[in-house]
Amino acid sequence: MLLDDILGHERVREGLKSAAASDTVHHAMLFSGPEGVGKGAVARAFAALAACPNPSASGDACGTCRSCERILSHRPGEETRHPDVLWLSPQSSAVIKIAQVRDLLGIIPYPPLEARVRTVVIEPADTMNVEAANALLKTLEEPPSSTRFILITSRPDALLSTIRSRCQAIHFGRLADEEVERGLRAAGVGPEQARRGAALADGSLGVALERIDDPVLARGDEILGRCVAVRPGDATAALQLAADLADPKDQVPQVLEVLLRFYRDALLLSVDASERVRLTHPHLVDTLLKTVVERLGTEALLYRLALITDTQRAMTSRNIPGVLSLERLLVALLAPPGREGATAIRDR
């Protein structure tokens, strides 16, 4: 995709086109923001613009020349198809090693082969080990005039502060649900599935594409229906449901995500019945959500959201087993208000 074709990030895209037109592009840019929101796509499109010999009237790359075709067809992990666009990513391990950076630094002192400037993209930049980062730092301090660096990360704080200070910070926010939905529709997803996928994606098209075929999320309505069907306070039924939902064990995080979205919907309805437009599950308002709102009330719903988020945090930070976490959580979630019994598994 060209810059003009990318979903969202209009301010970033227009700023990059303006800088390219006025030849004021910073020698090193740090693209930071959540996973899956389009940072890599923008970097690729901007690299095409930097190498394009015939930009369009809008200030974007033409998209049709040989240079654009080679750059825009590149995908992460593939060999670079344009000699003046270098993409540095982890290879055999999870880190970018100093040998990779040294190979790169052996190239950039020479002038570009075809384009006016060379573009180096490092993704994800936070995977550089300390030696690799320090080797790159020396080049960022005295950058060659014919090379521009784009560092991409969702964890900018994991980079050396000295590297961050030498880069122009460009932040990418989350996409609107409508933008994610359009992206899913463009990928061939049906209207209703795209709407629900967007609501579950937290503003990330990448996350939406990963989750759209997730078997747990696909049967989210069934899971929620089973939860609501448990008689409040029936701990035996809650434990049996937890055992069913925790099989296989690796699907527990997705089950927690389904529960979190549902109880958030219930909270929104309990505060303002007109909030239907913001719900992840508007189709469940009359069948399940109203039942839960009437059964629990706002205060109990807030408590249940805290239980779910604390459980998610504990599973991540303390490696609490998924089955145990889900058992304790469901016993508490499905208890009558004020009689939850099990307290949240909190970090200590």
C-alpha positions as CSV (number, residue, x, y, z in Angstrom):
1,M,0.0,0.0,0.0
2,L,1.0,3.6,-0.6
3,L,0.9,6.2,2.1
4,D,-2.4,7.4,0.8
5,D,-3.9,3.9,1.0
6,I,-3.0,3.1,4.6
7,L,-5.8,3.1,7.2
8,G,-5.6,5.9,9.8
9,H,-2.6,7.9,11.0
10,E,-3.4,10.8,8.7
11,R,-1.3,13.2,10.6
12,V,1.8,10.9,10.4
13,R,1.3,10.2,6.7
14,E,0.8,13.8,5.7
15,G,3.8,14.9,7.9
16,L,6.0,12.4,6.2
17,K,4.9,13.4,2.7
18,S,5.5,17.1,3.6
19,A,9.0,16.3,4.9
20,A,9.8,14.4,1.8
21,A,8.6,17.2,-0.5
22,S,10.6,19.8,1.4
23,D,13.7,17.6,1.8
24,T,13.5,17.9,5.6
25,V,13.3,14.3,6.5
26,H,15.2,13.5,9.8
27,H,18.1,11.1,9.4
28,A,16.6,8.8,12.0
29,M,12.9,8.3,12.9
30,L,11.5,6.2,15.7
31,F,8.1,4.8,14.8
32,S,6.4,3.7,18.1
33,G,3.0,2.5,19.0
34,P,0.9,-0.6,19.6
35,E,1.4,-3.8,17.7
36,G,-0.5,-4.2,14.5
37,V,-1.5,-0.6,13.8
38,G,0.5,-0.1,10.6
39,K,3.9,1.1,11.6
40,G,5.6,-1.3,9.2
41,A,3.2,-0.5,6.4
42,V,3.9,3.2,6.8
43,A,7.7,2.6,6.8
44,R,7.5,0.5,3.6
45,A,5.3,3.1,1.9
46,F,7.7,5.9,2.9
47,A,10.7,4.0,1.7
48,A,8.9,3.7,-1.7
49,L,8.3,7.4,-1.7
50,A,12.0,8.1,-0.9
51,A,13.1,5.9,-3.9
52,C,10.3,6.8,-6.4
53,P,11.6,8.9,-9.4
54,N,8.1,10.1,-10.2
55,P,6.0,11.0,-7.1
56,S,2.3,11.6,-7.6
57,A,0.5,15.0,-7.4
58,S,-0.5,14.2,-3.8
59,G,3.1,13.9,-2.8
60,D,3.0,10.1,-2.5
61,A,5.0,7.5,-4.5
62,C,3.6,6.6,-7.9
63,G,3.2,3.0,-7.0
64,T,3.7,1.8,-10.6
65,C,7.4,2.2,-11.4
66,R,9.8,-0.7,-11.0
67,S,11.3,0.8,-7.8
68,C,7.9,1.1,-6.1
69,E,6.9,-2.4,-7.2
70,R,10.0,-4.0,-5.7
71,I,9.7,-2.1,-2.4
72,L,6.0,-2.4,-1.9
73,S,6.0,-6.1,-2.6
74,H,8.5,-6.8,0.2
75,R,7.3,-8.5,3.3
76,P,9.1,-8.8,6.7
77,G,11.5,-11.8,6.8
78,E,12.0,-11.8,3.0
79,E,15.2,-10.8,1.2
80,T,15.3,-7.1,0.3
81,R,14.2,-6.6,-3.3
82,H,15.5,-3.1,-3.7
83,P,19.2,-2.4,-3.2
84,D,18.6,0.9,-1.4
85,V,16.0,-0.4,1.0
86,L,17.5,-2.5,3.8
87,W,15.2,-4.3,6.3
88,L,16.9,-5.5,9.5
89,S,15.0,-8.0,11.6
90,P,15.9,-11.0,13.9
91,Q,17.1,-14.0,11.9
92,S,17.8,-17.3,13.5
93,S,17.1,-16.1,17.1
94,A,14.7,-13.6,18.7
95,V,17.3,-10.8,18.7
96,I,19.1,-8.6,16.2
97,K,22.8,-9.4,16.7
98,I,25.8,-7.3,16.3
99,A,27.0,-9.3,13.3
100,Q,23.8,-8.1,11.4
101,V,24.4,-4.5,12.4
102,R,28.1,-4.7,11.4
103,D,27.0,-6.1,8.0
104,L,24.7,-3.2,7.6
105,L,27.3,-0.6,8.7
106,G,29.6,-2.0,6.0
107,I,27.2,-1.0,3.3
108,I,26.0,2.5,4.3
109,P,29.2,4.4,3.8
110,Y,28.8,3.8,0.1
111,P,26.3,5.9,-2.0
112,P,22.9,4.4,-2.9
113,L,22.9,2.3,-6.1
114,E,19.6,3.5,-7.6
115,A,17.7,5.9,-5.4
116,R,18.8,9.3,-4.2
117,V,18.8,8.1,-0.5
118,R,19.0,4.8,1.1
119,T,16.4,3.7,3.7
120,V,17.2,1.4,6.5
121,V,14.3,-0.1,8.5
122,I,15.0,-1.9,11.8
123,E,12.0,-3.9,13.0
124,P,11.4,-4.5,15.9
125,A,14.2,-2.2,17.0
126,D,13.9,-3.3,20.6
127,T,15.2,-6.7,19.7
128,M,18.7,-5.4,19.2
129,N,21.0,-6.8,21.8
130,V,23.2,-4.3,23.7
131,E,26.2,-4.8,21.5
132,A,24.1,-4.3,18.3
133,A,22.4,-1.2,19.7
134,N,25.7,0.4,20.7
135,A,27.2,-0.3,17.3
136,L,24.2,1.4,15.7
137,L,24.4,4.3,18.1
138,K,27.8,5.4,16.7
139,T,26.3,5.7,13.2
140,L,23.3,7.6,14.5
141,E,25.6,10.1,16.1
142,E,27.4,10.8,12.8
143,P,24.9,9.7,10.2
144,P,25.8,9.5,6.5
145,S,23.8,12.1,4.5
146,S,22.6,9.5,2.0
147,T,21.0,7.2,4.5
148,R,17.8,7.4,6.6
149,F,17.0,5.1,9.5
150,I,13.5,4.1,10.6
151,L,13.3,2.2,13.9
152,I,10.0,0.4,14.6
153,T,9.0,-0.7,18.0
154,S,6.0,-1.2,20.3
155,R,8.3,-0.9,23.3
156,P,10.3,2.3,22.9
157,D,11.4,2.2,26.6
158,A,13.3,-1.0,25.8
159,L,15.6,1.0,23.5
160,L,18.7,2.7,24.8
161,S,17.9,6.2,25.8
162,T,20.8,7.4,23.8
163,I,19.3,5.9,20.7
164,R,15.9,7.4,21.4
165,S,17.4,10.8,21.9
166,R,18.9,10.7,18.4
167,C,15.7,9.8,16.7
168,Q,12.7,11.9,15.7
169,A,9.8,10.4,17.7
170,I,6.8,9.6,15.6
171,H,4.0,8.0,17.6
172,F,1.2,5.8,16.1
173,G,-2.0,5.7,18.0
174,R,-4.7,3.0,17.9
175,L,-7.0,2.8,14.9
176,A,-10.7,3.6,15.2
177,D,-13.0,0.6,15.2
178,E,-14.4,1.8,11.9
179,E,-10.9,1.8,10.4
180,V,-10.2,-1.7,11.6
181,E,-13.5,-2.9,10.3
182,R,-12.7,-1.4,6.9
183,G,-9.4,-3.2,6.9
184,L,-11.1,-6.5,7.7
185,R,-13.6,-6.0,5.0
186,A,-10.8,-5.3,2.5
187,A,-9.2,-8.6,3.6
188,G,-12.4,-10.5,2.6
189,V,-14.1,-10.8,6.1
190,G,-17.9,-10.6,6.1
191,P,-19.7,-7.5,7.5
192,E,-20.9,-8.9,10.9
193,Q,-17.6,-10.8,11.5
194,A,-15.7,-7.7,10.6
195,R,-17.7,-5.6,13.0
196,R,-17.2,-8.0,15.9
197,G,-13.5,-8.5,15.0
198,A,-12.9,-4.8,15.1
199,A,-14.6,-4.5,18.5
200,L,-12.2,-7.1,19.9
201,A,-9.0,-5.7,18.4
202,D,-8.1,-2.7,20.6
203,G,-7.5,-0.5,17.6
204,S,-5.1,-3.0,15.9
205,L,-5.8,-4.4,12.5
206,G,-3.0,-6.9,13.0
207,V,-4.6,-8.2,16.2
208,A,-8.0,-8.3,14.5
209,L,-6.6,-10.4,11.7
210,E,-5.1,-12.8,14.2
211,R,-8.2,-13.0,16.3
212,I,-10.8,-13.3,13.5
213,D,-10.3,-17.0,13.2
214,D,-9.6,-17.7,16.8
215,P,-11.8,-20.7,17.8
216,V,-12.4,-19.4,21.3
217,L,-13.5,-15.9,20.1
218,A,-15.6,-17.6,17.4
219,R,-17.7,-19.3,20.1
220,G,-17.7,-16.4,22.4
221,D,-21.5,-16.2,22.5
222,E,-21.7,-19.8,23.5
223,I,-19.2,-19.3,26.3
224,L,-21.1,-16.2,27.6
225,G,-24.4,-18.0,27.4
226,R,-23.1,-20.8,29.5
227,C,-21.8,-18.4,32.1
228,V,-25.1,-16.5,32.4
229,A,-26.9,-19.8,32.6
230,V,-25.1,-20.8,35.8
231,R,-27.3,-20.2,38.9
232,P,-25.7,-17.4,41.0
233,G,-23.7,-19.0,43.8
234,D,-23.5,-22.5,42.3
235,A,-19.8,-23.0,42.8
236,T,-19.9,-26.6,41.6
237,A,-21.3,-25.5,38.2
238,A,-18.8,-22.7,38.1
239,L,-15.9,-25.1,38.7
240,Q,-17.2,-27.5,36.0
241,L,-17.5,-24.6,33.5
242,A,-14.0,-23.5,34.3
243,A,-12.7,-27.1,33.6
244,D,-14.5,-27.1,30.3
245,L,-13.3,-23.7,29.2
246,A,-9.7,-24.4,30.3
247,D,-9.4,-27.4,27.9
248,P,-7.0,-26.9,26.2
249,K,-5.1,-24.9,28.8
250,D,-3.6,-22.5,26.3
251,Q,-7.0,-21.0,25.5
252,V,-7.5,-19.5,28.9
253,P,-6.2,-16.0,27.9
254,Q,-8.8,-15.8,25.1
255,V,-11.6,-16.9,27.5
256,L,-10.5,-14.1,29.9
257,E,-10.7,-11.6,27.0
258,V,-14.2,-12.7,26.1
259,L,-15.3,-12.3,29.7
260,L,-13.6,-8.9,30.0
261,R,-15.4,-7.5,27.0
262,F,-18.7,-8.9,28.1
263,Y,-18.6,-7.4,31.6
264,R,-17.4,-4.1,30.2
265,D,-20.5,-4.1,27.9
266,A,-22.6,-4.8,30.9
267,L,-21.0,-2.0,32.9
268,L,-21.6,0.5,30.0
269,L,-25.3,-0.5,29.9
270,S,-25.7,-0.2,33.6
271,V,-24.4,3.3,33.5
272,D,-26.2,4.5,30.3
273,A,-28.7,2.4,28.3
274,S,-27.9,4.4,25.2
275,E,-24.3,3.1,25.1
276,R,-25.3,0.3,22.8
277,V,-23.3,1.7,19.9
278,R,-20.0,1.3,21.8
279,L,-20.7,-2.4,22.8
280,T,-18.7,-5.3,21.6
281,H,-21.8,-7.5,21.9
282,P,-24.8,-5.3,20.9
283,H,-26.6,-8.5,19.7
284,L,-26.6,-9.8,23.2
285,V,-28.3,-6.9,24.9
286,D,-31.7,-8.4,25.1
287,T,-30.7,-12.0,25.7
288,L,-27.7,-11.9,28.1
289,L,-26.5,-8.4,28.9
290,K,-29.7,-7.1,30.5
291,T,-29.9,-10.2,32.6
292,V,-26.4,-9.6,34.0
293,V,-27.0,-5.9,34.6
294,E,-30.2,-6.6,36.5
295,R,-28.6,-9.4,38.4
296,L,-25.4,-7.5,39.5
297,G,-25.6,-3.8,39.3
298,T,-22.9,-1.2,38.6
299,E,-20.8,-1.8,41.7
300,A,-20.6,-5.5,41.3
301,L,-19.8,-5.2,37.6
302,L,-16.9,-2.9,38.4
303,Y,-15.6,-5.4,40.9
304,R,-15.8,-8.2,38.3
305,L,-13.9,-6.2,35.8
306,A,-11.2,-5.7,38.4
307,L,-11.2,-9.5,39.1
308,I,-10.7,-10.3,35.4
309,T,-7.9,-7.8,34.9
310,D,-6.1,-8.8,38.1
311,T,-6.3,-12.5,36.9
312,Q,-4.9,-11.6,33.5
313,R,-2.0,-9.7,35.2
314,A,-1.3,-12.5,37.6
315,M,-1.2,-15.1,34.8
316,T,1.3,-13.0,32.9
317,S,3.6,-11.7,35.7
318,R,3.4,-14.6,38.2
319,N,2.8,-17.5,35.8
320,I,-0.3,-18.6,37.7
321,P,-1.7,-21.8,36.1
322,G,-4.6,-21.1,33.7
323,V,-6.9,-23.7,35.2
324,L,-6.5,-22.5,38.8
325,S,-6.9,-18.9,37.7
326,L,-10.1,-19.6,35.7
327,E,-11.6,-21.7,38.6
328,R,-11.1,-19.0,41.2
329,L,-12.3,-16.3,38.8
330,L,-15.5,-18.0,37.7
331,V,-16.5,-18.9,41.3
332,A,-16.2,-15.2,42.1
333,L,-17.8,-13.9,38.8
334,L,-20.8,-16.1,39.1
335,A,-21.5,-15.5,42.8
336,P,-24.3,-13.1,43.9
337,P,-23.2,-9.5,44.6
338,G,-21.4,-9.2,47.9
339,R,-20.9,-13.0,48.1
340,E,-18.0,-13.4,45.6
341,G,-15.9,-15.3,48.2
342,A,-12.7,-15.6,46.1
343,T,-10.8,-12.4,46.0
344,A,-8.7,-11.3,43.0
345,I,-5.4,-12.9,42.5
346,R,-3.3,-9.8,43.0
347,D,0.4,-9.1,42.3
348,R,2.5,-8.9,45.5
